[in-house]
Amino acid sequence: MKKKLALILILAVAVFAFAACGGNGDTEQGDTDAVVLKIGASTVPHAEILEFVKPMLAEEGIDLQIIEYTDYVIPNTAVDSHELDANYFQHLPYLISFNESNGTNLVSAVAVHYEPMGIFAGKTATLEELAAGATIAVPNDPTNEARALLLLEQEGLIKIKDGVGLEATPNDIVDNPMNIKFFEAEAAAVARAVQDVDFAIINGNYALEAGFKVSDALAVESAESEAAKTFANIVAVYEGDEEKPEIQALVNALTSDETKAFIEENYQGAVVPVF
């Protein structure tokens, strides 16, 4: 009888312990309760900024998982198919164009920063030394090529037809007194061409990746330019996901005072907060 009572007591204690640790023998619940948030990003500066806010989100029970990409297509298709929860690499005009061309349903959750485009020296050291017939490398996609042309107009090197703005192409140049020629390349490849041309006009993120500093630029887009007001980089999500608590937590972290200070201190004007 005593043996039976002892056995019952042992079994009771075991059942109590099993229930106390959630029925699976694991006494620590913190990691299993975390909400996973997968976000695709360009390496610089997007992934770096996300790494900075990762601890903030962890404090709210969100496991931010950052997947880096080097192209501008897969991060959007991955969000549209729900393989990713969000991405952070593009500006709104590009996203709108992508949706129209690909039938995707993505929207902006927040605008975070702007990357000014700059003119970087190649064979020619200064704007004043530029000679007639010089070659300038520019991005070949419509949006960034227009920005490059507007930057050249800002510096007085060409004149563009009135009213075309961010739809400008080389065909819209109405005055080119130095007979500048253009070498068109994919935006990511322009920095690699800098030694072969007189100047290269490089997007801020690609300039950073190539080791250029904004202080190296001969000129940059004005903070008051049409481009600066239009091309802030955004966090894109599937339409309807903007109000999810984990997306709102990400938005709040990315637009915090701490993140603003991090961007200003680390990128020295190559990346500019817009919040």
N, C-alpha and C positions, 0 to 999 in steps of 0.2 A: 504493500500500500504506500509506504514511504517512497519507494522508488518511482511509483506512478505519479505521486504528487510532485516529486522533484522534476520528472520529465515534463509534466504539464507546465511547471514554473519556467523551465528553460525555454520551452516552445513559446510561452507567452512573452517572455523577454525578447526573443528573436523576432516575433511578429511586431512588437512595439518598435524595435530598432529599425526594422525594414520600412515601416510606415513613416517613421520620423525622418528618414533620409530620402523620402519620395518614392520608395518602392523600387529603386534601381541600385541601391548600395552606394550612391554618390552623394556625399554630404555637401558638395559645393555646387550651387545652382547658377552663379553669376554668369558664366560664359554661355550656358545653354539658353539663358533668357535674352541674350543680346539679339537685336534686330540687325540682320545683315543688309547693308546698303552697298550695292555694286555700282561704281561709277567709272566710265571710261574717260581718259584724259590724254592730252598731249603731254610730252615729258616736261618741257619747260615753257612757261612757268606753272602751268595748270596742275600737274601732278605734285609739284613742290608745295604749292599753296594748299592742296588737299592734304598732304602729309602734315602740314602745320595744324590744320583744324581737326585732324583725326583724334587727338586726345580729348578735345572738347566734346566730340560726339560720343566717345567712349564713356564719358561721365554721364551721358544720358542713356546709356544702354544700347548704343548703336555701334555696330562693328563696320566701319567704313573700309571697304575693299576697293583698292585703286588698280585699274587695269590700264596700262599705257599703250597708246596707239601712235603710229607714225603717218597714218593717212586720214582723210577727211570723210570717208564713206562708211567704213565698218562701224565706227562708234554710233552713227545715227541708225543704221539698220539694226544694230544690236539693241538699241533702246526701243525701236519700233516693234521688235519681236519679243521684247521683255527679257532678253538675256542680260541686259543691263537695266538698272533703275534710272540712270541719268548719265549725261556726259557733260564734259566741260572742256571745250576746245575752240568754239566757233562764235561768230557774231550772228545777230538776228537776220540780216539780209541773206547771209549764206543759208541759214536754216530755212527761211521762207522759200528760197529758190530750190533747196533740196527737197522740201515737201512737195513742191509743184512738179518737180521732175521725176520723183520716185513714188509718189502716192503715199508718203508716210504721214503720220499724225503726231508731230512733235511740236512742243511749245516751249517758250522760255519761262523758267521759274524765277530767275533773277539775273540782273546784269551785275558783273563783278568788277571787271577791269578793262582797260583799254591799252593796247600795245602800239605806240606810235611807230610809223614807218620812217626809216631814215635813209639818207644818202651816204654811202660809205665809199671811201677812196679806193681805187684800184691802181691803174697805171698813172692816173692824174691825182695829184696830192690835194689840190684845193679847187673850190668852185671858180676862183679867179683865173686859174691856170688852164681851164678847159678850153681846148682848141676846136676850131671848126672841123666837122666831120667825126667828132668823138662818138664812141659807142657806149650806151648805158644799158645795163641789164635790168629788166623789169619783170615782175611776175606776169604769167600769161593768162591767168584767169581774169574774167571781166572786171570783177569788183576790185581786186588788188592792183590791176593795171591802171584802172581809173585813178585810184589813190596815188599811184606813182606819178602819173601825169600831172595831177593836181599839185603834188609836191614840187615838181619841176616848175610849174607855173608860179607857185608861191615864191620860188627863188628867182623868178624873172628869166628863166632860160627858154621857156616856150609860152605861147598864148593859145588857150583852148576856146573853142566856140562858146559863146554865151549860152547859159541855160542847160548845158548837157550834164554838168556836175559829175555825179558818181556813175554816170553811164558813158563817160568819155572813153574814146579809143584813139589810137594814133591818127585815124582818119578825121578826127575832130580838131586836130591841131591846125590853127589858122596862121600861126606865125612861128617859124622855127629858124631864127636868124643864124644860128650856128650849124644848121644842117645836121642836127643830132640824129644818130641812128640808134635803133633799139634792138637789143638782143632779148628775145622773149623766152622765158624758161619757167618751169613749174616753180611755184613760190618756194618750196623747200630746197630747190637747187640753185637759186639765185646767189646765195652766199658762196657757193663753190665756184662761181664764175668770176668772182671779184678780181682775181689777178689777171684775167684775160680781157677785161673791159676797162674803160676809163673810170666809171662809177657803177656801183650796184645799189639798187633801191630795194632794201630788205625789210620784210615784216619783223616786228619786234621779237616775236618768239624765236624765229629762225636766226635772227642776229645773236640772240643769247646763246642758242645751241652752238653757233659757230664761233663763240668766244668773243664777239664784239660787245663793246659797252656803248651805251647811248652817248657817252662823252666822246666816243670815237667818231660819231656821225658828223658830217659836214653840215647837215641840216636835218631837222625832223619836222613831222607834221605839227602844225600849231594846235595847241589845246582848244583853240576857237574854230578850228577847221570843221568843215562839214563831215569829214571822215571821223574826227574825234567824237562828234556827237552821234554818229550812226553806228560805229563799229565796236561798241563795247562787247567783250566776250561774256557769254551767258552760260548758265546751267540749263541744259535742255532735258525735258522729260516727256513721257508719253502724255498726250492730251488727257486731262482729267486727274493726273497724278500730282498736280501742283500742290494740293492741299494735304497730301499725306503727311502725318506727323514727322516721319523721318526725313522727308524732303524739306519741310519747314525748318527742322532742326539744322539741316545742312545749310539752308539759306541764311539762317540766323548766325551760324558760325562763320560763314564766308563773308558776311557783311558786318562783323563785329569790329570794335575799335582795335582789338588785338591783331586781327588779320590785316586791317588797314596799315597799322604800324609795321607789321612784318613785310608787307609788300613795299612800302616806301623805303624801309631800311635796306632791304635785300636787293632791290632792282634799280635803285638810284635813277628813276625816271624812265627806265625801259618798259616798265609796267606801271600803269597809273590807276589807282582805285577810282571807281565812279560812284561810290555810295557814300 
